Amino acid sequence: MKKLSVLKHFSILILLAVGFNSNAQKSDKKIKRMSVIFDTDANNELDDQQAMAYLFFNSQLFDTKAVTVNATENGGNIDEQYAEADRVMRLCKVSNKIPLLKGANGSFSEIEKGLSNPNFDGYKAVNFIIDESKKHKSDKLIVLAVGKLTNIALALKKDPSITSHIRLVWLGGNYPDSGEYNLMNDIPSMNYVLNTKIDFEMVTVRYGKKSGTDAVSITKNQALENLKAAGPKITTAVQGRHGGEFYRFGDYSISLFEHVEYYGNPPSRALFDMAAVAIVKNPTWAKSLLIPCPIMIDKKWVEQPENIRKITIWENFDKEKIIQDFFYSMTHY
C-alpha cells in the first residue's frame, strides 16, 4: 500500500509539472494587441493627459497607431492642443514612436464643403484615419475619441468606404439627457456619424450621476499619493502647461491636479477619458446596452425606436477597479 501511495504521489507531481509547463507555453504566446488611434482635445482639462499615459503604459494590449488632436472651446486652438499632447508623449517616452497629427480646428459644418482642397482644416489627422483604417479588414481599427467627433466625421464624409473598418469608441454625451461638453462642441459631427453604419459606442459622461464616467473620480490627495515620480524618467525636461520643468509624467500630472477646481464630497476630479480607455482594456469594468440609434434635434435626444441601426451605450462603471488599474499602470508600465 505504501508503494502504491508513493507511485500515486509521483504521478501527481508529473501531471502538475506537465500542467505548469503547458501554462508556461501558453503565457509565451503573444497577445494580439488592439490597434488604436487616440483622438483628443488634449489641452482641454486634465483627463485627456491621464488617458494618454494610461494608453501608452498599457502597450502590451494597445498598439497606438497615432494620436490626433482637435480643438474644442477650452484649451486654445489646434496648436495649443498639439503642444499639450506633445508634452505628454515626450514625458511618456513615445514621441519618437507614435505619430502626433493635427486635426480639425473648426467644426464639421465649416470644413465639410472644402474636403476637395488637399490642405483642408484637419487634413493630416483625417487622411491618416482613412489610410490606417483601410489596413484593417478582419480586425477593426479602434478610434478612441475623447473630444468632439469632427475628425472622424470628416474622414467618413471624405471616404465612406472606411465605415466597416472602424470601431468608434466615443467619450461623450449624457444620454439620455442633453448637454455634455464634447457633444455640444460639434453636434452636427455627431449626428453625421450616427447616420452612418459605423460601429458606434458611446461612453457616457452624465454629470453628477453615479452611472456615468463623472463618477470615476479621484481626490487631490489620491493624485499626490499615487502619481508622484510615476512613469519613466526622461533626460530633457518638458516645460509644463502651468510652468515648471518635468522629467516624469506623474510629476507633471500632479501639477495639472494642482491647477483645477474640485467638485463633490469629498472634493474630486473626474477622469472621464481615462475610463473610456479602461473599458476598452477590460469591458467587464462597465455595463453595455444596445439601443436603437437616436438622433439629436434642437440639442435634445430624439429616440428612434424603429431604427434598425443599433449603437452601444456604456454606463455603470466600476470606479474602484478602474482607478486601481490606472494607478497600477502608472508604476508598472
C-alpha positions in Angstrom: 0.0 0.0 0.0 2.9 2.3 0.8 4.5 1.5 -2.5 1.3 2.4 -4.4 0.9 5.6 -2.4 4.4 6.7 -3.5 3.7 5.9 -7.1 0.4 7.8 -6.9 2.2 10.8 -5.4 4.9 10.7 -8.1 2.2 10.6 -10.8 0.6 13.6 -9.4 3.9 15.5 -9.5 4.4 14.6 -13.1 0.8 15.8 -14.0 1.4 19.0 -12.1 4.7 19.6 -13.9 3.1 19.0 -17.3 0.3 21.4 -16.4 2.7 24.1 -15.3 4.8 23.6 -18.5 1.6 23.9 -20.6 0.7 27.1 -18.8 4.1 28.5 -19.3 3.9 27.7 -23.0 0.5 29.5 -23.2 1.9 32.5 -21.5 4.7 32.7 -24.0 2.2 33.3 -26.8 2.0 36.9 -27.8 -1.3 38.6 -27.1 -2.7 40.3 -30.2 -2.7 44.0 -29.5 -5.6 46.2 -30.3 -4.9 48.9 -33.0 -5.9 52.3 -31.7 -6.0 55.9 -32.9 -6.4 58.3 -29.9 -8.4 61.4 -31.0 -8.2 64.1 -28.3 -8.6 67.8 -27.3 -5.5 67.3 -25.1 -5.3 70.8 -23.7 -8.9 71.0 -22.5 -8.8 69.7 -18.9 -6.6 67.0 -17.3 -8.3 63.8 -18.1 -7.0 63.6 -21.7 -3.5 63.5 -20.4 -4.2 60.7 -17.9 -6.0 58.8 -20.6 -3.0 59.1 -22.9 -0.5 57.9 -20.3 -2.8 55.0 -19.4 -3.0 54.0 -23.0 0.8 54.3 -23.6 1.6 52.4 -20.4 -0.6 49.5 -21.4 1.3 49.0 -24.7 1.1 45.2 -24.1 -2.5 45.5 -25.1 -2.7 48.6 -27.2 -0.8 49.3 -30.4 -1.3 53.0 -30.7 -1.0 54.0 -34.4 -1.3 57.7 -33.8 -2.6 60.5 -31.6 -4.7 63.0 -33.4 -5.8 66.3 -31.9 -8.8 68.6 -32.4 -9.7 71.9 -30.8 -12.7 72.4 -28.6 -13.9 75.6 -26.8 -11.5 75.3 -23.9 -7.7 74.9 -24.1 -7.0 77.1 -27.1 -6.6 76.5 -30.8 -5.2 73.4 -32.6 -1.6 74.5 -31.9 -2.1 74.6 -28.2 -3.9 71.2 -28.3 -1.0 69.8 -30.2 1.6 71.2 -27.8 -0.1 69.6 -24.8 -0.3 66.2 -26.5 3.4 66.6 -27.4 4.3 67.3 -23.7 2.6 64.1 -22.6 4.0 61.9 -25.3 7.6 63.1 -24.6 7.1 62.5 -20.8 5.8 59.0 -21.6 8.8 58.4 -24.0 6.7 57.6 -27.0 7.1 60.8 -29.1 9.6 59.1 -31.4 7.4 56.0 -31.8 3.9 57.3 -32.3 2.8 60.0 -34.8 1.1 63.1 -33.5 -1.1 64.8 -36.0 -3.1 68.0 -36.1 -6.8 67.6 -36.8 -9.7 70.0 -37.1 -9.5 73.4 -35.6 -13.0 74.3 -36.8 -16.3 72.5 -36.9 -17.7 69.8 -39.3 -20.1 72.2 -41.0 -17.3 74.7 -41.6 -14.9 72.2 -43.1 -17.0 69.5 -44.9 -17.6 71.5 -48.1 -13.9 72.1 -48.6 -12.8 68.4 -48.4 -11.7 68.5 -52.1 -9.0 71.0 -51.1 -5.8 69.0 -50.3 -5.0 71.2 -47.3 -8.4 71.4 -45.7 -8.6 72.1 -42.0 -7.5 68.9 -40.2 -6.3 67.1 -43.3 -3.3 65.4 -41.7 -5.4 63.6 -39.0 -8.3 62.9 -41.3 -6.2 61.4 -44.0 -4.3 59.3 -41.5 -7.6 57.9 -40.1 -8.6 57.0 -43.6 -5.3 55.4 -44.6 -4.9 53.5 -41.4 -8.4 52.1 -41.3 -8.0 50.6 -44.8 -5.3 48.3 -43.4 -7.9 46.8 -41.1 -10.4 44.4 -42.6 -10.6 41.3 -40.4 -9.8 43.3 -37.2 -11.3 46.7 -36.9 -9.2 49.8 -36.1 -10.4 51.3 -32.8 -10.8 55.1 -32.9 -10.9 56.2 -29.3 -12.3 59.7 -29.5 -12.4 61.8 -26.3 -13.2 65.2 -27.8 -15.6 66.4 -30.5 -16.2 64.0 -33.4 -15.1 66.3 -36.1 -12.1 64.4 -37.3 -13.9 61.1 -37.6 -17.0 62.7 -39.2 -14.8 64.3 -41.8 -13.0 61.0 -42.5 -16.3 59.2 -43.0 -17.6 62.0 -45.2 -14.4 62.0 -47.4 -14.3 58.2 -47.7 -17.4 56.4 -46.7 -15.8 53.0 -47.6 -13.9 53.1 -44.3 -17.1 52.7 -42.3 -16.9 49.0 -41.9 -13.2 49.1 -40.9 -13.6 51.2 -37.7 -14.9 50.6 -34.2 -15.6 54.1 -32.8 -15.5 54.4 -29.0 -16.5 58.0 -28.0 -16.3 59.6 -24.6 -19.2 62.0 -24.9 -22.9 62.5 -24.2 -25.1 62.5 -21.1 -27.5 60.2 -22.9 -30.5 60.1 -22.4 -30.1 63.6 -21.0 -28.9 66.5 -23.2 -25.8 68.6 -22.8 -22.2 67.4 -22.3 -19.1 69.3 -23.4 -17.7 67.1 -26.2 -21.1 66.7 -27.8 -22.0 70.4 -27.6 -18.7 71.4 -29.3 -19.9 69.9 -32.6 -23.4 68.4 -32.6 -23.6 68.1 -36.5 -20.4 65.9 -36.5 -22.1 63.5 -34.0 -25.3 63.4 -36.0 -23.4 62.7 -39.2 -21.6 59.8 -37.6 -24.8 58.4 -36.1 -26.3 58.4 -39.5 -23.6 56.2 -40.9 -23.3 52.5 -40.3 -20.1 52.7 -38.3 -19.7 50.6 -35.2 -20.5 53.3 -32.6 -20.1 53.1 -28.8 -20.9 56.0 -26.5 -19.1 56.1 -23.2 -21.5 58.2 -21.2 -20.4 61.2 -19.0 -23.6 62.0 -17.1 -22.5 64.9 -14.9 -23.4 64.5 -11.2 -24.7 60.9 -11.7 -23.2 57.7 -10.4 -23.9 55.9 -13.7 -21.5 57.8 -15.9 -17.8 58.4 -16.1 -18.3 61.5 -14.0 -18.3 59.1 -11.1 -14.8 57.8 -12.0 -13.0 60.5 -10.0 -10.1 60.9 -7.6 -9.2 63.4 -4.9 -6.2 65.7 -5.0 -4.6 63.7 -2.2 -5.1 60.4 -4.2 -3.3 62.1 -7.1 -0.4 63.3 -4.9 0.0 59.9 -3.2 -0.2 57.7 -6.3 1.3 59.8 -9.1 4.5 61.2 -7.6 7.5 60.2 -9.7 5.3 57.8 -11.8 6.4 56.9 -15.3 9.8 56.7 -16.9 12.4 59.4 -16.4 13.4 61.5 -19.5 16.7 63.2 -19.9 15.5 66.6 -21.3 12.9 68.4 -19.2 9.4 69.3 -20.5 8.0 72.7 -19.8 4.6 72.3 -18.1 1.4 74.0 -19.2 1.4 75.9 -15.9 5.1 76.4 -15.8 7.9 74.4 -14.2 10.1 71.6 -15.6 9.2 68.0 -15.5 11.1 64.7 -16.1 8.3 62.3 -15.3 4.7 62.1 -16.4 3.5 61.6 -12.8 5.0 64.8 -11.6 3.5 66.7 -14.5 0.2 65.1 -13.7 0.3 66.3 -10.1 1.0 69.9 -11.5 -2.2 69.6 -13.5 -4.2 68.4 -10.4 -2.8 71.5 -8.5 -4.4 73.8 -11.1 -8.0 72.6 -11.3 -11.2 73.0 -9.4 -12.7 70.1 -7.4 -16.3 69.1 -7.1 -18.5 67.0 -4.8 -18.0 65.5 -1.4 -15.2 64.7 -0.9 -13.9 67.2 -3.5 -12.8 65.2 -6.5 -11.9 65.4 -10.2 -13.4 63.0 -12.8 -11.1 61.1 -15.1 -13.7 60.8 -17.9 -11.4 60.0 -20.8 -9.2 57.5 -18.9 -12.4 55.5 -18.1 -13.0 55.2 -21.8 -9.6 53.6 -22.3 -10.2 51.4 -19.3 -13.4 49.8 -20.7 -11.7 49.0 -24.0 -9.0 47.3 -22.0 -11.5 45.4 -19.8 -15.2 45.6 -20.9 -16.2 43.9 -17.6 -15.5 47.3 -15.8 -18.8 48.7 -17.1 -22.2 47.7 -18.4 -23.1 47.9 -22.0 -26.5 48.4 -23.5 -27.6 48.1 -27.2 -30.2 50.6 -28.2 -31.9 51.8 -31.4 -29.7 54.7 -32.7 -31.2 58.1 -31.6 -30.5 61.5 -33.1 -30.1 65.0 -31.6 -32.5 67.8 -32.7 -32.5 71.2 -31.1 -29.9 70.0 -28.6 -32.2 67.2 -27.3 -32.1 63.5 -27.9 -34.9 62.2 -30.1 -35.5 58.4 -29.8 -36.0 56.3 -33.0 -37.4 53.0 -31.6 -38.0 51.6 -35.1 -34.4 52.3 -36.2 -32.7 49.0 -37.2 -29.3 50.6 -36.6 -28.1 50.0 -33.1 -25.4 51.7 -31.0 -23.8 50.7 -27.7 -24.2 52.7 -24.6 -21.6 52.3 -21.8 -22.7 53.0 -18.2 -22.3 52.0 -14.6 -18.5 52.0 -14.4 -16.6 50.0 -11.8 -14.8 53.0 -10.3 -12.6 51.1 -7.8 -11.2 48.6 -10.3 -10.6 51.3 -13.0 -8.9 53.7 -10.6 -6.8 50.8 -9.1 -5.7 49.7 -12.5 -4.9 53.3 -13.5 -2.6 53.8 -10.6 -1.0 50.4 -11.1 -0.3 51.1 -14.7 1.4 54.4 -13.8 4.1 52.5 -12.0 4.1 49.2 -13.9 4.4 50.5 -17.5 
